[in-house]
Amino acid sequence: MANIEALASIKFTDNNGNENTFTKGDSVICCLKDKTRYKGILAFIGQYQDNDGTEPFNVICIDTSKSKMSYSSEIVKFTDIDYICKNPLSDIRKVTMSKDWQDRKTSL
């Protein structure tokens, strides 16, 4: 990891002029120019350099793991990003339920 420089956050401005700021730990949906889409947690923001003689480029790492048993991630260049937004459904899991609601039996 000697060829990666960490940055604090990234700012993305969409076609409508809306500016969004993303930091490590945000749940994001990232669409690339080649129509590839990644959903996951923003694990890293930084710069990557292929070789010592090349120019570094800005990248993000998206943790796309589906379970705790296996790890997968994608490295995406800033220049390849077509659109990025926070995943609005990621906060659903963080809602705390009351003890009465948790004890409630589900009927089918």
C-alpha positions, 0 to 999 in steps of 0.5 A: 500500500505504499503507492496509495495516499489517503484523502479525507472525503470526495465531493460529487456534483451531479448533472443538476448541480447537487453536491454530495460529500462521501466519506469512509464508511458511507453506504453507496451506489456507484454507477460507472460510465460503462454501465457497471454498478456497484453497491457497498460500503466506501472502504477507502479514498486515496491515490494509486500509482501503477509504477514509480514513473507514472502519474498517480490517479484518484480512486475509491475502494468499495466493499461489495461483500455479501457476507462476513465469511467472504470479502470482495471489493472493487477499486474505481478510478474517479474518472470512471464514475458516472454517478455516485449516491448514498444508498437510502436503504442502508439506514433501515438496518440501523433503526432500533426497535422497541422490546415490545416490537422485537417480541412480537410474533409474526403471523402468516 
